[in-house]
Amino acid sequence: MPRKQARERRRQRRFPVTFELRVKELLQFGTQKRAGAIFRAKAQNISTYGLGVVTNRRVEISSPLRCEIITGELPVPIPVMAQVRWVQRNSGQKGYYAGLEFLV
């Protein structure tokens, strides 16, 4: 029996990109968790609402993140606030794939 295609839940089309991010997991209100160290991630795609990234570090769902987009075309990083919406193990490779939603 053919497998059903999963319904696309994204609100906007995603576009492939390749740039690096410097990421810091921030303290969540109402938790005992401490803010995390700064780490790097690589963007895979972008839309109006968020980013798909690959990272070696597992991030917690709902965690607020302070990100800096780093590209060779700009002389300074672009600061962005985001929230982790989902995380999955990067099958066949090291690391994790995560969906980040921009916080405006």
N, C-alpha and C positions, 0 to 999 in steps of 0.2 A: 504494500500500500504506500503511495507516495506521501512523503512527509509534507505537512503544511508549512508554508512560508510564514515566518514570524512577521507580525505586523510592525511596520516602521513607526516608531514613537517619536522621532525627532520632529521638531516644529519647523526647522529650517534646513536647507540643503547644506551639506558639509563639503569643504574644499580641501584637497590635499595640500599640505604645507610641510616644510622642513625647517625648523628653527629650534633653538635650545631655550630652556627656561631654567631660571634659578628659582627654587621653591622653598618656602618655609611653612611648615604646618603650624598653625596658630592655636593658642589656648581656646578651648570651647567653654562658653559660659555654662556654669552648673556642673562642671566635671572636675575631677581631681587630676586629670591628665595635664602634663606640662607641655609647653610649646616645644616643637621638635627642632632639630638641627636643620641647617640649610643643605639642600641636595639639588641635584640636576635632573631634568627630564627632557625628553625630546617630543616636540609636537608632531603629530601625524596628520591631523585635520583640524579645521576651524570653521565655525559658523557664527552667526550673529549672537548666539546664546552661549557658546562654549568651545571647548577644545577636547580633542582626544590626544592623550599623551602616553608615552612609554617611559617607565622608570624602573630602576633596580630596587627601589624602596617601596614597601607596601604602605599605602595611606588609608586611613579609616574613612568609611562612608560618612558623609555629612561634615567632615572636617573642613574648617575654613582654611584657605591657603593664601599666602601672599606670594605672588609670582612676579617675576621680571622676565619679559620676553626679550631675548637677545638675538639680534640679527646683524649680519655683516653690512647691511644697507644703512643702518642707523648708528650714529655715534654714541647714543645712550640707550640703556634698557628702558622698556616700557613697563611701568608698574600696573599690575592687574590683581584684583581680588577675585577669588573663585571658591567654589564649594565642590567637594568630591560627591558626585552623584552615584557612581558605581565603580567597582574595581574587579578585574578578573586576572587570573594567572595567565601569563603570556605563553600559550601552549607551544612546546617545542623549543622555546628560547628562555633565556634567563629574564626574570623581571616580571613586571605587571603592566597591564593596559588599564587606563583609568579615564573616565569621562568627567570633565570638570565643567561646571556651569558658572558663567561670569556673574558676579554680584555687582549690581549697579546701584 
